[in-house]
Structure formats: C-alpha cells, structure tokens
Amino acid sequence: MAWKERKLAPGFGMELSGQDLADPDLPQAERDAVYAAVAHYGVAVVKGQDLTNDELYRFAATVGSVVELPRVAGLAPGHVAALSNVDGDGNIVPPDARVHRELRTSYVWHIDSTYTRPRARISMLLGRVVPSGCAETDFCDLRLAWEALSPAEQARLEGLTALHWLIHSRQQSGVESSDEDRARFQPIPRPLVAVHHDTGRKALCLASHISGIVGMDDEAALTLIDDLTARAATPANCYTHHWDAGDLLLWDNHAVMHRANAYDITVHKRDMRTIRLEDLTDA
C-alpha cells in the first residue's frame, strides 16, 4: 500500500496519508518515500500519526542521522524535545514559566540550527495537542524566493557570506541569553545563496539568526536581510499549516524557512514534539 498524496500549495508542499509510521513492518521504501517528498517538495505533512517519543525517534533514525538538539542553557539535552505549554497533569504552565519566553523565539522567520555546525537538514514536528483556529505554522520556500529575483539581484547576492548567531535572534525576540550560551554559540558563516543538494536548485539561506554579512556594514547587512525576508515571504511563496492532532510535519532546512504564529499560550493548550536529522554535508 503506497502513500496517498495531495499537493498543499501551487509551488511546494505535499500531504501524505494512509500509513502508520509506528508500524514496525512498514517497508523501508515507504519510509524513504516520506524523506523523498520532503527533499522534493520542501514540506511534507503526514496525517494521522499517534507516535510516542520512542516511535518518533525510531522512524527518524530509519531515514537519516538523528542529531541532538542545540543545548540552550536550562533546557534538557536530547534527541526528542517537547515544545509544550502543558505540564505532566495536562494543565497550562504558569505565566512566568520559562517555556513562555522560549516559545517567543519561534515567532520570527528562521531556519533551524543554522547557528550550529553541523546544522539540521530535516526537522520534524509532531502535534499531540493542538488548539483550534490558532497557533498555525507558516512555511516559505526559499528556492521560489531565489527564482523570483532578477538576474542582477542574483548576481549581487551570490558570493556573500552571512553570519548566523543564536544570541542575535534571541535578542530580537526579547529573550535574554546566559553567559554559558554566549560562550557556547559563536557566529557561524554560511553562504547567503546555496545549491539544494537533491534538486540542484539554488535557494536563499535567510534567518532571523543572521547578525551580519562578511565585508558589509552591520546596519546595511540587516537592512538587506530584512528586505529579502519580506520579499521572500509573499503569499505565492508561502504555505500555512492548520494543525490537526496527529499531524507530523517534516521540512527541509535547505529549502524553506518557517515560523510559528503567535497565540495566547496562557489560554490555549499546545503540546508538540520535535526531532531533527543531521546535515551530513555540513562539516
């Protein structure tokens, strides 16, 4: 039995349904088909997945190399992380809980783990408890964004190197960083334009993590990044996911950027799990 497929948006994105990723007898070819859909379409939504942390890990490990999530001070290390405002008893955590501050950092356009080396190639996000009518997730295809630029603009951007720094993006979200994090996370240089490994298409590498561009005045660099981000995130390049419980989203960090839509986290329960696959080309 093969996956049932449905296109999500005119330019990118694919929905898959009809199979259970927790099934130990699911053929490897069907698991690989999920990875292939992400690599080709940028975003894949796999419907109806009631997965435990262990089942999510086991699936991820069959299609790639699972990487430990970035160890921000105060958060537990591991491969599967909870992104949740719900405690063990199912209650919304108090307004002063650290999670409320941390969740704010996901409300801006970003690409996962560009501020670390190696970076994450594929990110996965599983919705266990999701509110209705809010807390959507937006995706922007950066291949389409590149292809929409004029030849003159493309020529100007190729060869530029951006600096990706976690501390910068946290500052933009109003979240303080510890001295430990400042020492651990240093700016990482990355090309502003890169070739997508599986499709050969070029894509911008944009993120709120970018703190500057090598050889450019910081103010001018950030103005350029803000302009490119705003132009990239036009409706024609974007897909907004409205969550159902049991949705597993996978996206290719070489192809898309994303953001969470802000919602009242003191009112609406939201319990998610995330895991990432390592970019084996990022030495």
Number of C-alpha atoms within 10 A of each C-alpha: 8 12 16 11 15 13 14 17 15 10 15 23 23 19 22 20 16 14 18 17 23 17 10 11 8 14 12 12 11 15 18 14 15 20 22 15 21 24 23 17 23 27 29 28 27 24 20 18 21 17 20 13 15 11 16 22 18 15 18 21 14 12 17 17 16 22 19 16 22 18 13 17 14 9 12 12 13 12 16 20 18 16 17 20 24 21 12 7 7 11 10 18 20 14 13 9 11 13 18 17 15 17 17 18 20 20 16 20 23 25 25 25 22 26 25 20 13 15 24 28 26 26 22 20 21 30 23 20 18 22 19 14 9 14 20 17 18 19 24 27 29 26 25 21 23 21 14 14 14 10 10 8 11 15 10 10 14 13 12 15 19 26 20 26 24 25 21 18 22 19 13 14 17 13 16 13 15 13 9 10 16 14 8 13 17 15 19 18 20 19 17 19 21 18 16 18 12 10 11 9 14 19 21 28 27 25 24 24 27 28 21 24 23 13 10 13 11 13 12 12 18 17 13 14 22 16 11 16 22 11 14 24 20 13 10 14 21 24 22 17 16 15 23 16 19 18 24 27 21 25 27 26 27 28 33 28 28 24 18 20 15 15 15 10 20 14 12 16 20 19 18 20 19 21 24 28 22 20 19 12 9 11 7
